[in-house]
Amino acid sequence: MKRKILSVILMLCIILGSLCITPVQVKAVSIPSESAFVSKIKELQERFKHGEYWNKRNSADFSKTGKITCGLASVWDFDKNICGECENSWQCMGFAWKMANECFGISRYSNSWEKSWDLGTVHAGDVLRINKDTHSIFVYKVDGNKIYYADCNYTGHCQVQWGATMSYTELKSKFYYKQHLSGNNLTGTGTAKPAYTYTNISGTYYLKNLNNNKYLTVDGFADADKANLSTAEYSSQKQKITITNVGGNNHKLVPTCTSRLINAWGNNPTNGANVNLYHFDSSNASSQYWRFEKYSENTYIIHLAYDENLCLANSGTNAVVQNRTGYSSQIWVLESVPSAHNHNYKYQYFLASHPHYDQYICSCGTYKIDYNTAKYYDKCEKCKEQEFVDIPVVPNPDEPKPNPDNKPSNPITNGNQEMELGDINGDGKIDTKDARLALLAYVGKQKLTTEQIELADVNKDGKVDTKDARQILLYYVGKIKNF
């Protein structure tokens, strides 16, 4: 009897339980057609422009790029309040998922996305993690043994690039994992080439490679067909190269040591082809003409007219053409004179990687990091271990204007001479130089006289430290009227 009652109860539980279960609604995955995908990529290339910046300063909802940089010092720096974001992913990964989301409308958290550590077959629309789990890319075209991808935060801070390519062989060496949308077999065939913006150049320059800071040079300054080119330290004006526009965006490059043209070797140059000299050949002119994509001020990625995805690069030995990646080995600085000059540093931005420093940049592209006494006054062990960089002071435009008088109301009399409290260097005014002296004295880099110690101890606590430097700076910028 008990068994029958238990059986009935169990049956009732099963029936009631089945009635309470609500079927899970799974969103069907709709893969666009090749033509629809290609159209979407074209639209994304217009909205997320190559070379522009994907961050909150250009679009509050991250729906487009713009020309304002994020201001971070390094691609490794990160700020959730500024950097581009999509579904709790930022910078490179956020951008890759933003592209995937725009193309398919499927959340990265959906189980329709299959994660695999086996490269297998790559399709347009895949999100790949590469470089030992440090970078993400969005594949938008697969063409034979080559993938085309878009990414962010690799060529510059929050900077977007389209048109980067990679062979399967190279991809295998960099691959970490793949996320592929179930049912997606897209190749992106017909996807338009990225809209590179070219600049016409005319003149004679030295071409310095951004990766090793060496100059494009004809080996031995030879004047012969098939003479190789490489990069070398500056040694002669024969390293100059005359750049001439020959129509449209095409240019010929002729080193001053010869009348021959810089040429990508072979009738059909491909990735890795050698770059050398060759006499003008009208039947093969497209492998002797080059196009200049502006990367930043005076720096360019130099494309081969024969195949826009091939770029002039420093391979470490010879100069070659490589699939465009935007790596520093493919970026060239056009210099009128390669010799050193007196840098004129201008304030660029606050250096987020270390809050006590500002970055200043010269027109030549070199930069210096300066201790920022105007913003931070607390004890900093890192600063105590380093020399201060002595560069021209260029006020941050966001800082308050200096006190116009710089005249404190607390003079100190030394014999017949009246000294002004805070004027440590005795130049008759109180400014950042005095604050710097106080800081140098505090970290043991500057020895002060007895009189200077009295002038530096503006808060009268019997010692010279960061608190005194802070008071001097606050007075200088007009935040306090006296000590």
Residue, then its C-alpha position, 0 to 999 in steps of 0.5 A: m500500500k505504501r509503495k502505491i501511495l509513494s508511486v502516486i505522489l512521485m507521479l504527481c510531482i513529475i506532472l506538476g514539475s513538467l507544468c512549471i517548466t518554461p521552455v528556454q527561448v534561444k535566439a536564432v543565429s542569422i548569418p548575413s549573406e556575403s554581400a550583406f556582410v561586405s556592405k556592413i564592413k564598408e559602413l563600419q570602415e566609414r564610421f570607425k575610420h582607419g587611423e582615428y581613435w576609438n574612445k569616449r572623447n570622440s563618442a560617448d556611446f563608442s559608436k564612431t571614431g574621431k581625431i581626439t586621442c585618449g591622452l594615455a602614454s602607452v598602449w598598455d595604459f588603461d582608463k575605463n572612463i576614457c577607453g573604448e568599451c563593448e560588453n565589458s571588454w576594453q581597447c583591443m578586445g572591446f573593439a573586436w567585439k564591437m565589430a562582431n556585435e555590429c555585424f551579427g547582433i549576437s552578444r559575446y556571452s551567447n553560447s552561439w560563439e564557439k571558443s577554440w584553442d585550435l586555429g582550424t579554418v578562419h572565417a570572416g567575422d571571427v574574433l581572434r586572440i593573439n600574441k600570447d593572449t595580449h591582443s585581439i583582432f576582428v577578421y573581416k576577409v579571408d583570401g586564400n592563405k591570408i587574412y585581413y583584419a581590423d584592430c584597435n590600440y596596436t598602432g597607437h593609443c586607442q587608434v583603429q587600423w583596417g587593412a592589416t594582413m597576416s598569412y596563416t603561417e604567421l597566424k599559427s605562430k601568434f594564435y592563442y584562441k578563436q571565437h567563431l559564431s556557429g554556422n558562420n562560413l563567411t569569407g568576406t569576398g568582395t570586401a573593399k580594400p581599406a580606404y587608405t588616405y594617401t599624401n603626395i610628397s615632393g622633395t629630397y629626404y632621409l628615410k628613417n625607420l621608426n623601429n631601429n632609428k636607422y636610415l634607408t641606404v643602398d648597400g655600398f652606395a652602389d649604382a647597379d641593378k639589383a643592388n640591395l637596400s637596408t637600414a644603416e646609421y647616418s654616414s653620408q648625404k648619399q643616403k638621401i632619397t628624392i621623392t617625385n610624384v608621377g601622377g595620382n598618388n604614385h611616387k618614384l623613389v630615387p637615391t642620390c647615389t644613383s639614377r635607378l629607382i627603388n623597386a620591389w623585386g619580381n614581376n609579381p612581388t609578394n610578402g617578403a620580396n626584397v627591395n632593391l634598385y632597378h632601372f625604370d621599366s615601364s612594363n613593371a612600373s607599379s612595382q617601382y611606384w610607391r604611395f604615402e599613407k600619413y601615420s603622424e606628423n612627418t611619419y608615413i607607411i609607404h605602400l607599393a602601388y602594385d599591391e596596396n597591402l604591401c609596404l616598405a619595411n625593415s626586416g632586420t637585414n634587407a629592406v623588404v615589402q611586407n603585408r601591412t600591419g602598422y608595426s614600427s618596422q613599416i613606419w618611416v620618418l621623412e627627415s630633411v637633416p638626420s643630425a641631432h638638433n636642440h629639442n624644443y619640447k612642448y607640453q603634450y599630456f599627463l603621463a598616466s603610467h606614473p602620476h608624478y610625470d608629464q610628457y613633453i614632445c618635440s616636433c621631431g617626435t622625440y619626447k621627454i618625461d618631466y617631474n610634475t611638481a605642479k600637480y603632485y606633492d606627496k612623497c614619491e619613492k620612484c622620484k627620489e631614485q631618479e634625476f629630474v629632467d631639466i627641460p624648458v617649462v611649458p605651462n599646462p594650459d589647464e593650470p591657473k595663471p601664475n601670481p603676477d606679483n610673486k611678492p610674499s609678505n614675509p621678508i627675512t632680513n640677512g644683515n643689510q639685505e632683505m630676503e624674501l621667504g620662498d625665493i630660494n635662488g635669490d632671483g627676486k621672484i618666487d616660481t617653479k625654480d624655487a619649488r624645484l630647489a626645495l624638492l632637490a634638497y629634500v631628496g638629497k640632490q641639492k645642498l642648500t646654504t643656511e640662509q637658503i634653508e631658512l628661505a625654503d622652510v616656508n611653513k616654519d616646521g624646521k625642515v625643508d620637504t615636499k610640503d614647502a615645495r607645495q606651498i611655494l607652487l601654490y603661491y606661484v599659481g595664485k592659490i595662496k596669497n602668503f606663507 
